[in-house]
Amino acid sequence: MSDPKKSPLWVAVLGWACAIVLFFPIFWVAVTAFKTESQAYTPSLVFLPTLETFREVFSRSHYLGYVQNSLIVSLGSTLLSLLLAVPAAYSMAFFPTGRTQKLLLWMLSTKMMPAVGVLIPIYLMAKNTGLLDTVTGLTIIYTLINLPIAVWMAFTYFNDVPKEILEAARIDGANAWQEMIYLLLPTAMPGLASTALLLVILSWNEAFWSLNLTSVNAAPLTVFIASYSNPEGLFWAKLSAASLLAIAPIMALGWLAQKQLVRGLTFGAVK
């Protein structure tokens, strides 16, 4: 008799196939990054690795400025999103009204709207307010586009916290601020940490708004990568090297925090 806990062979094969398909683009970018421009157009794994493309990428002026902008915008928008999402999720989770679910669905529906549909009005507002091509303006935009996800995730975590804990705290005289600081945040910290990690990843990888709202002063790494695609041609080796340098920190962060991320995403799944 076969072990019921053992997965069928086809499940393992399917899982490996999906993993290979998803990982192959990253693998190919990493391989191409160590080629010269002439070698990059040849789909071969047999070549002499070189660091020439990385040296050229690092030698470009203001490279560290792109990195700095990415860090400031990603971390700043994540912090601002959490500061706005946590109180909103708290009120909707513990003081719901008849319109709470509709409000949550409406917030989520904004993520389904094509970004290009609101590009012109947002561009004009950023230009008229002096926020065009500024780190502050890009941080605000990233905060707004990630806020629905932050509210939804924080609401889910708060909704899984036993209400009896708050009732006991209220009996002891705790106010709303004390409930959030001393009870809710420590209890839901795994979930909020995974939310923060997800927001950082989304902000770091965002390209549409950075390409359309920045040029020089506030350009993050996504704009730096896109600069290797120009009318003169597509520089595959340099493009791959720049892409690898941009995704490496996020991949390392995700790998190191994978246990916390899984724990946070499954927070409250088992009662």
TORVOMAR-495589 format. One record per residue (C-alpha): residue in one letter; residue number from 0; x, y, z. Coordinates in nm, 3 decimals. Example, Ala and Ser with C-alpha at 12.3 -4.5 7.8 and 13.67 -1.06 7.14 Angstrom:
2
- aa | i | X | Y | Z
- A | 0 | 1.230 | -0.450 | 0.780
- S | 1 | 1.367 | -0.106 | 0.714
# end
This chain:
271
- aa | i | X | Y | Z
- M | 0 | 0.000 | 0.000 | 0.000
- S | 1 | 0.135 | 0.341 | -0.093
- D | 2 | 0.197 | 0.602 | 0.171
- P | 3 | -0.094 | 0.854 | 0.161
- K | 4 | 0.142 | 1.128 | 0.277
- K | 5 | 0.378 | 1.073 | -0.017
- S | 6 | 0.305 | 1.289 | -0.319
- P | 7 | 0.266 | 1.122 | -0.660
- L | 8 | 0.565 | 1.136 | -0.891
- W | 9 | 0.390 | 1.360 | -1.141
- V | 10 | 0.341 | 1.626 | -0.870
- A | 11 | 0.716 | 1.636 | -0.805
- V | 12 | 0.792 | 1.648 | -1.177
- L | 13 | 0.540 | 1.929 | -1.231
- G | 14 | 0.685 | 2.122 | -0.939
- W | 15 | 1.041 | 2.094 | -1.073
- A | 16 | 0.925 | 2.189 | -1.422
- C | 17 | 0.754 | 2.504 | -1.294
- A | 18 | 1.060 | 2.593 | -1.085
- I | 19 | 1.292 | 2.555 | -1.385
- V | 20 | 1.067 | 2.765 | -1.609
- L | 21 | 1.048 | 3.042 | -1.349
- F | 22 | 1.420 | 3.034 | -1.268
- F | 23 | 1.550 | 3.010 | -1.626
- P | 24 | 1.518 | 3.385 | -1.711
- I | 25 | 1.718 | 3.473 | -1.400
- F | 26 | 1.977 | 3.210 | -1.487
- W | 27 | 2.009 | 3.340 | -1.842
- V | 28 | 2.045 | 3.700 | -1.724
- A | 29 | 2.321 | 3.592 | -1.487
- V | 30 | 2.501 | 3.403 | -1.765
- T | 31 | 2.473 | 3.691 | -2.013
- A | 32 | 2.603 | 3.937 | -1.754
- F | 33 | 2.944 | 3.766 | -1.766
- K | 34 | 2.969 | 3.784 | -2.145
- T | 35 | 3.097 | 4.054 | -2.376
- E | 36 | 2.854 | 4.236 | -2.603
- S | 37 | 2.960 | 4.023 | -2.902
- Q | 38 | 2.916 | 3.700 | -2.703
- A | 39 | 2.580 | 3.808 | -2.564
- Y | 40 | 2.413 | 3.758 | -2.901
- T | 41 | 2.526 | 3.394 | -2.911
- P | 42 | 2.303 | 3.154 | -2.714
- S | 43 | 2.589 | 2.944 | -2.583
- L | 44 | 2.692 | 2.836 | -2.235
- V | 45 | 3.052 | 2.780 | -2.346
- F | 46 | 3.243 | 3.108 | -2.317
- L | 47 | 3.517 | 3.276 | -2.119
- P | 48 | 3.355 | 3.472 | -1.833
- T | 49 | 3.451 | 3.836 | -1.799
- L | 50 | 3.382 | 4.120 | -1.556
- E | 51 | 3.411 | 4.382 | -1.828
- T | 52 | 3.040 | 4.459 | -1.837
- F | 53 | 3.024 | 4.501 | -1.459
- R | 54 | 3.318 | 4.741 | -1.467
- E | 55 | 3.144 | 4.944 | -1.734
- V | 56 | 2.822 | 4.951 | -1.535
- F | 57 | 2.999 | 5.066 | -1.218
- S | 58 | 3.200 | 5.323 | -1.411
- R | 59 | 2.889 | 5.506 | -1.525
- S | 60 | 2.840 | 5.833 | -1.345
- H | 61 | 2.575 | 5.855 | -1.075
- Y | 62 | 2.534 | 5.477 | -1.046
- L | 63 | 2.534 | 5.503 | -0.667
- G | 64 | 2.275 | 5.778 | -0.703
- Y | 65 | 2.038 | 5.534 | -0.870
- V | 66 | 2.095 | 5.287 | -0.588
- Q | 67 | 2.036 | 5.557 | -0.329
- N | 68 | 1.710 | 5.663 | -0.494
- S | 69 | 1.587 | 5.303 | -0.503
- L | 70 | 1.664 | 5.256 | -0.134
- I | 71 | 1.504 | 5.583 | -0.025
- V | 72 | 1.190 | 5.537 | -0.234
- S | 73 | 1.142 | 5.168 | -0.147
- L | 74 | 1.198 | 5.203 | 0.226
- G | 75 | 1.023 | 5.538 | 0.250
- S | 76 | 0.710 | 5.426 | 0.066
- T | 77 | 0.699 | 5.103 | 0.269
- L | 78 | 0.719 | 5.291 | 0.599
- L | 79 | 0.460 | 5.546 | 0.489
- S | 80 | 0.227 | 5.271 | 0.364
- L | 81 | 0.244 | 5.089 | 0.697
- L | 82 | 0.187 | 5.410 | 0.893
- L | 83 | -0.132 | 5.467 | 0.696
- A | 84 | -0.245 | 5.105 | 0.661
- V | 85 | -0.213 | 4.990 | 1.023
- P | 86 | -0.459 | 5.245 | 1.174
- A | 87 | -0.699 | 5.194 | 0.883
- A | 88 | -0.686 | 4.815 | 0.918
- Y | 89 | -0.725 | 4.843 | 1.295
- S | 90 | -1.043 | 5.048 | 1.267
- M | 91 | -1.195 | 4.821 | 1.001
- A | 92 | -1.102 | 4.498 | 1.183
- F | 93 | -1.222 | 4.592 | 1.532
- F | 94 | -1.483 | 4.860 | 1.460
- P | 95 | -1.646 | 4.736 | 1.137
- T | 96 | -1.951 | 4.897 | 0.981
- G | 97 | -2.192 | 4.779 | 0.719
- R | 98 | -1.972 | 4.928 | 0.448
- T | 99 | -1.637 | 4.788 | 0.562
- Q | 100 | -1.633 | 4.497 | 0.316
- K | 101 | -1.742 | 4.721 | 0.029
- L | 102 | -1.467 | 4.967 | 0.118
- L | 103 | -1.206 | 4.690 | 0.119
- L | 104 | -1.327 | 4.562 | -0.218
- W | 105 | -1.320 | 4.913 | -0.362
- M | 106 | -0.964 | 4.964 | -0.242
- L | 107 | -0.859 | 4.634 | -0.397
- S | 108 | -1.036 | 4.718 | -0.723
- T | 109 | -0.806 | 5.018 | -0.772
- K | 110 | -0.521 | 4.771 | -0.830
- M | 111 | -0.710 | 4.631 | -1.128
- M | 112 | -0.712 | 4.962 | -1.312
- P | 113 | -0.441 | 4.996 | -1.580
- A | 114 | -0.178 | 5.242 | -1.462
- V | 115 | -0.159 | 5.403 | -1.806
- G | 116 | -0.522 | 5.510 | -1.763
- V | 117 | -0.428 | 5.762 | -1.493
- L | 118 | -0.081 | 5.850 | -1.617
- I | 119 | -0.170 | 6.187 | -1.769
- P | 120 | -0.358 | 6.334 | -1.468
- I | 121 | -0.094 | 6.210 | -1.222
- Y | 122 | 0.185 | 6.344 | -1.443
- L | 123 | 0.015 | 6.685 | -1.461
- M | 124 | -0.046 | 6.693 | -1.085
- A | 125 | 0.317 | 6.603 | -1.017
- K | 126 | 0.434 | 6.873 | -1.259
- N | 127 | 0.206 | 7.143 | -1.119
- T | 128 | 0.303 | 7.067 | -0.758
- G | 129 | 0.675 | 7.053 | -0.827
- L | 130 | 0.698 | 6.684 | -0.744
- L | 131 | 0.796 | 6.568 | -1.093
- D | 132 | 1.134 | 6.392 | -1.097
- T | 133 | 1.167 | 6.412 | -0.717
- V | 134 | 1.221 | 6.140 | -0.461
- T | 135 | 0.931 | 6.277 | -0.258
- G | 136 | 0.689 | 6.256 | -0.551
- L | 137 | 0.793 | 5.902 | -0.641
- T | 138 | 0.764 | 5.794 | -0.276
- I | 139 | 0.410 | 5.930 | -0.261
- I | 140 | 0.313 | 5.751 | -0.584
- Y | 141 | 0.458 | 5.419 | -0.465
- T | 142 | 0.277 | 5.462 | -0.133
- L | 143 | -0.057 | 5.517 | -0.304
- I | 144 | -0.027 | 5.221 | -0.541
- N | 145 | 0.081 | 4.982 | -0.262
- L | 146 | -0.153 | 5.111 | 0.008
- P | 147 | -0.451 | 4.884 | -0.087
- I | 148 | -0.231 | 4.574 | -0.053
- A | 149 | -0.094 | 4.696 | 0.280
- V | 150 | -0.443 | 4.763 | 0.418
- W | 151 | -0.577 | 4.428 | 0.300
- M | 152 | -0.289 | 4.230 | 0.449
- A | 153 | -0.290 | 4.422 | 0.778
- F | 154 | -0.668 | 4.384 | 0.801
- T | 155 | -0.635 | 4.007 | 0.750
- Y | 156 | -0.377 | 3.976 | 1.027
- F | 157 | -0.572 | 4.195 | 1.271
- N | 158 | -0.890 | 4.006 | 1.192
- D | 159 | -0.722 | 3.680 | 1.299
- V | 160 | -0.622 | 3.817 | 1.639
- P | 161 | -0.858 | 3.676 | 1.909
- K | 162 | -1.100 | 3.947 | 2.013
- E | 163 | -1.088 | 3.819 | 2.372
- I | 164 | -0.738 | 3.964 | 2.409
- L | 165 | -0.860 | 4.314 | 2.339
- E | 166 | -1.165 | 4.269 | 2.560
- A | 167 | -0.942 | 4.170 | 2.850
- A | 168 | -0.720 | 4.471 | 2.785
- R | 169 | -1.019 | 4.705 | 2.780
- I | 170 | -1.142 | 4.564 | 3.109
- D | 171 | -0.800 | 4.648 | 3.254
- G | 172 | -0.840 | 5.005 | 3.130
- A | 173 | -0.627 | 5.001 | 2.816
- N | 174 | -0.710 | 5.262 | 2.551
- A | 175 | -0.696 | 5.218 | 2.172
- W | 176 | -0.333 | 5.339 | 2.150
- Q | 177 | -0.219 | 5.096 | 2.420
- E | 178 | -0.408 | 4.811 | 2.255
- M | 179 | -0.229 | 4.870 | 1.927
- I | 180 | 0.120 | 4.925 | 2.070
- Y | 181 | 0.129 | 4.657 | 2.341
- L | 182 | -0.106 | 4.391 | 2.204
- L | 183 | -0.185 | 4.409 | 1.834
- L | 184 | 0.154 | 4.501 | 1.689
- P | 185 | 0.350 | 4.234 | 1.883
- T | 186 | 0.085 | 3.971 | 1.806
- A | 187 | 0.062 | 4.052 | 1.435
- M | 188 | 0.432 | 4.133 | 1.391
- P | 189 | 0.506 | 3.828 | 1.167
- G | 190 | 0.228 | 3.933 | 0.934
- L | 191 | 0.328 | 4.299 | 0.932
- A | 192 | 0.692 | 4.203 | 0.869
- S | 193 | 0.591 | 3.998 | 0.565
- T | 194 | 0.376 | 4.289 | 0.449
- A | 195 | 0.674 | 4.524 | 0.476
- L | 196 | 0.894 | 4.281 | 0.285
- L | 197 | 0.636 | 4.249 | 0.008
- L | 198 | 0.598 | 4.627 | -0.017
- V | 199 | 0.975 | 4.672 | -0.044
- I | 200 | 0.988 | 4.417 | -0.326
- L | 201 | 0.698 | 4.580 | -0.512
- S | 202 | 0.851 | 4.927 | -0.477
- W | 203 | 1.199 | 4.812 | -0.574
- N | 204 | 1.070 | 4.642 | -0.891
- E | 205 | 0.824 | 4.913 | -0.996
- A | 206 | 0.919 | 5.043 | -1.340
- F | 207 | 0.617 | 5.206 | -1.501
- W | 208 | 0.592 | 5.508 | -1.276
- S | 209 | 0.965 | 5.556 | -1.236
- L | 210 | 1.013 | 5.561 | -1.614
- N | 211 | 0.734 | 5.814 | -1.666
- L | 212 | 0.777 | 6.042 | -1.364
- T | 213 | 1.156 | 6.063 | -1.333
- S | 214 | 1.447 | 6.141 | -1.561
- V | 215 | 1.764 | 6.230 | -1.369
- N | 216 | 1.723 | 6.356 | -1.014
- A | 217 | 1.500 | 6.082 | -0.870
- A | 218 | 1.563 | 5.798 | -1.116
- P | 219 | 1.591 | 5.457 | -0.942
- L | 220 | 1.763 | 5.144 | -1.069
- T | 221 | 1.473 | 5.055 | -1.300
- V | 222 | 1.545 | 5.370 | -1.501
- F | 223 | 1.916 | 5.289 | -1.497
- I | 224 | 1.845 | 4.944 | -1.644
- A | 225 | 1.617 | 5.087 | -1.912
- S | 226 | 1.891 | 5.329 | -2.019
- Y | 227 | 2.072 | 5.040 | -2.189
- S | 228 | 1.787 | 5.017 | -2.437
- N | 229 | 1.814 | 5.321 | -2.663
- P | 230 | 1.797 | 5.415 | -3.033
- E | 231 | 2.160 | 5.311 | -3.073
- G | 232 | 2.072 | 4.951 | -2.994
- L | 233 | 2.009 | 4.705 | -2.714
- F | 234 | 2.320 | 4.628 | -2.512
- W | 235 | 2.236 | 4.280 | -2.386
- A | 236 | 2.547 | 4.220 | -2.174
- K | 237 | 2.535 | 4.556 | -1.996
- L | 238 | 2.157 | 4.529 | -1.961
- S | 239 | 2.196 | 4.187 | -1.800
- A | 240 | 2.474 | 4.306 | -1.570
- A | 241 | 2.269 | 4.605 | -1.454
- S | 242 | 1.962 | 4.383 | -1.406
- L | 243 | 2.159 | 4.129 | -1.204
- L | 244 | 2.298 | 4.400 | -0.978
- A | 245 | 1.946 | 4.537 | -0.926
- I | 246 | 1.772 | 4.209 | -0.845
- A | 247 | 2.051 | 4.055 | -0.638
- P | 248 | 1.974 | 4.248 | -0.314
- I | 249 | 1.603 | 4.167 | -0.333
- M | 250 | 1.668 | 3.800 | -0.409
- A | 251 | 1.910 | 3.781 | -0.116
- L | 252 | 1.659 | 3.953 | 0.112
- G | 253 | 1.381 | 3.718 | 0.004
- W | 254 | 1.603 | 3.415 | 0.051
- L | 255 | 1.715 | 3.518 | 0.401
- A | 256 | 1.364 | 3.614 | 0.511
- Q | 257 | 1.174 | 3.331 | 0.343
- K | 258 | 1.078 | 3.166 | 0.674
- Q | 259 | 0.944 | 3.493 | 0.813
- L | 260 | 0.765 | 3.564 | 0.486
- V | 261 | 0.591 | 3.225 | 0.479
- R | 262 | 0.509 | 3.254 | 0.846
- G | 263 | 0.357 | 3.597 | 0.794
- L | 264 | 0.158 | 3.501 | 0.485
- T | 265 | 0.012 | 3.198 | 0.667
- F | 266 | -0.048 | 3.386 | 0.992
- G | 267 | -0.382 | 3.284 | 1.137
- A | 268 | -0.441 | 3.011 | 0.878
- V | 269 | -0.465 | 2.741 | 1.146
- K | 270 | -0.679 | 2.808 | 1.449
# end
